[in-house]
Amino acid sequence: MPRSERSPLLLAGLLAGAGVAHFAAPRTFDEIVPRALPGSPRTWTYASGVAELALAAGVALPATRKAAALATAAFFVGVFPANVKMAVDWRHRPAPLKAAAIGRLPLQLPLVLWARGVARNAEGRS
């Protein structure tokens, strides 16, 4: 399978795995929901998990790939404040955890670019 065909499926797999994780271990995600958001952190955790599962399905299907990949790029930008909160909250944790939290910050840019690349390579569908 050519790389251009694998890339959307790998992105869909990443999204699906993250979506499932929101339901399998919600407390981890609850802790990084920015306090400024209204309502319960658990609601945001579940909503973002549902969003990731829906985006995964959309990216996996050629007919919806372009729109879903663009929405995925926007989603990755939208969850960046949670990663910032995690990095701030974890600044006093042991070095490996602190490094993981800080490492998530620059990871968002390649994720956004990956999703945009999947959208760009989708066959003109939207």
LINFEN-V513444 format. One record per pair of residues at least 4 apart in sequence whose C-alpha atoms are under 6 Angstrom apart, sorted by the first residue. I is the first residue (numbers start at 1). J is the second residue. Records with the same first field share a line. If there is no record, write none. Layout:
I->J, J
//
This chain:
3->7
8->118
9->60
12->56, 59, 60
15->19, 52, 56
16->53, 56
19->49, 52, 53
21->25
22->26, 49
29->45
30->41, 42, 45
32->82, 85, 86
33->41, 82
34->82
43->47
44->48
52->56
55->68
58->64, 65, 68
59->65, 68, 69
61->65
64->68
65->69
66->119, 122, 125, 126
67->126
68->72
69->115, 119
70->116, 119
73->112, 115
85->89
86->90
87->101, 102
90->98
91->98
93->98
95->99
99->103
110->114
//
